[in-house]
Amino acid sequence: MRSTASAPPSSTDVRLTPLGDQPDEREVLIEVVEQSTSRILVGGAVTSNSGIMGNLTYEQDNLTALPSRLSDITEGRAFIGAGQKLRLNLEPGTQVSRASVDFVEPWVFDQPYSVGISAYVSDRLRDQYSEGKAGGRVWVGKTFIPHWSVKLNFRGEDVQIHDVDNEIDRSPQIVGLEGHNTVTSAGFEVRRNTTDSPILPSQGSILALSYDYAGAMGGDFRFHRLGLSADLFHMVYEDLLDRKTTLRYHANVGYISGEAPFFERFYGGGLGSIRGFRYRGVGPRSGAAEDPVGGDFLLVGGVELNFPLWENSLRGVVFVDAGTVEPRVQVSTMRLSVGLGIRWTPGFLGPMLGQVPIALDFGVPVIKNDQDDIQIFSFSLGLVR
């Protein structure tokens, strides 16, 4: 969860200035001082996928108006007013630590296009090694009212595989890429969103098609990655308190052509994938210790029934997840799990818990592979300080 600090709203000063002798000959001068557009967010989370993470974020939603006089700086009016967005983010954690800077220009050259620039560093502790990343992204986007959007993406990244544990038992794919590796890619995403709510949709769909070509701007690897995802929402019941019971159907398909390194491949299991299995616990393995090395073909889907338990904030879910991750386009073992869970949506435990939902899921594998890692309980919890 997050707490938010920002400046209090500013007042509007209205003054009447006489222009003549007649009472109706007056000019109304309205001086408006803009409300603060900056925020400082402090919080954190703990999840079964990524461990415990803290969060410190600074956001400015109206950036880049240069100061014209000294008072603009002393009174906090400098570098704001042109509409650009800046986000500085720091996330220290037990398994994942990240830092990033994001800048967005929502209206380029007075045209309906947006541009984003990101720079980031991260380090993730895996079971068998650590994975550090440092790089940047540039994207150009356009929204076609009312539902369609297109985004072009460009990425350059240094990936460092380090602190490899017990190399004699590790997969040759992991040991072979120990050290620094360069990845570049260029691609696009086309998205169509017709849902009726960004937080708890009850009708509509989200469809997305993505493609990336790694090696377009140099680097150590050449491969193509194609992705297709679909989320469909259908309201099955609405009670007298306007609380909705909703069915969600979801599916994700991914395919990689070429020689992708293990840290760019697909993995399955955990929250957002096949519950009942550990995060990255489904997929091809290699080496004496059967290390997960990812696959070139992903097929994951499921059905989830979401229904109210108390008011409209505490909700229950019943789900069926299925899928597989394979080294090529095939289905050798289709994993299947069933389960139930609880959702605490924003506002249930009071305003101090911010806008981050809480998810608790219990999943039981029905069909599995002998090499799969099982995890019955998966969760995502928010913290506040």
ABEGO torsion letter per residue (X at the ends): XBBBBBBBBBBBBBBBBBABABAABBBBBBBBBBBBABBBBBBEBBBAAAEBBBBBBBBBABBGBBBABAAAAAAGABGBGAGBBBBBBBBBBAABBBBBBBBBBABBGGBBBBBBBBBBBBBBBBAABBBBBBBBBBBBBBBBOAABBBBBBBBBBBBBBBGBBGAAABBAAAAAABEBBBBBBBBBBBBBBABABAABBABEBBBBBBBBBBGAAEEABBBBBBBBBBBBBBBABBBAAGBBBBBBBBBBBBBBBEBBBAAABBBBEEBGBBBGBBBGABEBBBEAAGBBAEBABBBBBEBBBBBBABEAABBBBBBBBBEBBBABBBBABBBBBBBBBBBBBBGAAEAAAEABBBBBBBBBBABBBAABBBBABBBBBBBBX
